[in-house]
């Protein structure tokens, strides 16, 4: 009979023989961690990426990743997504494990690995990903880890690596191995420069103990703050012919992208006929451009990417094809508008931009990798005045327009594109331009309120609210995407949340994309608007309705910069006060000046009617942490003046 000890030895041997959990994952899981705030969902134990490039242009990337789940929300970090292009790449290997809090290892089988498309709007699946998720397998204390190997054919001789995401990272490293005689240049973004260690032809960049990112109101997008490594490498000798393009200057990026775009923008007879039809009744050049812009905005967005690994993702389809099909992606829409403008003899150039974060693109790394969107720069007509203009030193005055955004009219840029660096694709004359920030007055909210307050403190009134610029575009988008019924419910809740037992009636919208304006009209009432005190005093808010967007700077300190968007706000309020009351305390007139903006408010009562006017102007700024106290002081002053009450007393 076998002894118990012998049985245990055999069982342990059998387990060891079938357990292929890598030693690096065991070591990472056993690491003693510092204490983390209860809000921290998980911590990355190791993020390691090793890239090997051969002389034929093949890039092989091997990744190791381990994350420890600290609370239930942290389980969402337990997944691997490995992107590849079908025509030039593949995921050679992807293996993943979950280690329980007790140290027991479970390997996720091949049946758990999914192959998915990354773009639901794409008709073709050139860019895909292998995905394995353990979000339902990880309790607090568990460790998820994976290894992967991805092979790609080099298209650009450029790479980037994100040292950290939103959660803490204990160790992150990136290594690059190039053939002998090749050179590389690394740029560290959003962090002090990191110098690589070199050994046997391999360069390694490493950062440790990166902190948890917890979002703050009005902070920059995380992508513009996360530590990243941007690398350009340059082949030596004859190997250069086997590689994709190399870029050392922005003019080189412009030239290469221009060669992809320019041949595709030739108009055909069908396009010419459509242009003549759309512009036949236009009064002048500006109106003709607007008519064409509105037409292209209305073309359905569909992504059709083919040959992505060979540059297809950067090359628009021929304008004639996009026009015939009446759909396309951002570069297709920009290219079609460019072709239509050619019919009128108007020059224009594609513009590569990053959509979603105006601070993302950095001048120090010339690379197409920094862009995810395409818009258009149009030679501005003589005498044209507006907010979306750039004075380009090489091309003159340019009117910048995004044909993909259906909510922002010609003459205005979407908020997330304003003041960003973008690349105008004009061959040797191309280069980076700073996109225009809008004037506060071009992004305005103007409200007119007429109301009556009775002796019990009840209020009945009407509101007319008109918006322009990006403030109008946001409301226009919300109305179209959510539908009228849902949108109106949200507007109603905005009013009722700021006024006890309030009701809203006759709520209507009026939207004009052509002139970029959006309007709301409504009636409102509340039986408990004013507060009755001691049976003889009535306290009420002169503005009647609260501000839609109060300044969100209430915390005493910040970790990250504060973003102030350009806008202006003005209210004119007339309130018929109840008979039998007289003014006991009138708010002082307020006038506040600051580098961040200005605020003024005046209340006066004549013949039983309160007239209250206020105006807030915010200047565009990214306020560093060291100047946040000044911004908060301004916000506190505005908030205090805004809340100053009017007190009435019975006669």
Beta strands, then each sheet from edge to edge (+ up, - down):
strand 1: 42-53
strand 2: 58-69
strand 3: 79-85
strand 4: 89-99
strand 5: 105-108
strand 6: 113-117
strand 7: 127-133
strand 8: 143-153
strand 9: 158-162
strand 10: 168-177
strand 11: 183-189
strand 12: 197-199
strand 13: 202-210
strand 14: 228-234
strand 15: 300-301
strand 16: 327-328
strand 17: 348-353
strand 18: 373-379
strand 19: 389-392
strand 20: 396-401
strand 21: 421-424
strand 22: 431-434
strand 23: 444-453
strand 24: 459-468
strand 25: 503-512
strand 26: 517-526
strand 27: 531-533
strand 28: 537-541
strand 29: 562-564
strand 30: 567-576
strand 31: 581-585
strand 32: 590-594
strand 33: 597-606
strand 34: 609-618
strand 35: 621-623
strand 36: 645-650
sheet 1: 5+ 4- 8+ 2- 1+ 10+ 13- 12+
sheet 2: 3+ 7- 6+
sheet 3: 9+ 14- 11+
sheet 4: 15+ 16+
sheet 5: 19+ 20- 18+ 17- 21+ 22-
sheet 6: 25+ 26- 24+ 23- 30- 34+ 33- 32+
sheet 7: 27+ 28- 36+ 31-
sheet 8: 29+ 35-
end
